[in-house]
Amino acid sequence: MSGLLKKGTKFLNLISFLTTGEKEVRAWTIKKGSKAVDAAGVIHTDFIKGFIKAEVISFEDFVANNGWKNSRETRKSKV
């Protein structure tokens, strides 16, 4: 990420979260401190109605643990 982009997102108090599927990975931008249900609403407003839970992990922990399986086993992911 470029220095200008980092400074801009910090100034605007924004963060990105990623969603993954078999065919794509997408980055979504939300205000820092947003609740998971509100983040789901960024993807699609209907997701707010049926929202149940989110599994969350930092990108660094995800990479360090080689994905979800090891992250769950080492309890790095949070529901």
Sequence and secondary structure as in RCSB ss.txt:
>XXXX:A:sequence
MSGLLKKGTKFLNLISFLTTGEKEVRAWTIKKGSKAVDAAGVIHTDFIKGFIKAEVISFEDFVANNGWKNSRETR
KSKV
>XXXX:A:secstr
  HHHHHHHHHTTEEEEEEE SS EEEEEEETT  HHHHHHHH THHHHT     B  HHHHHHTTSHHHHHHTT
  B 
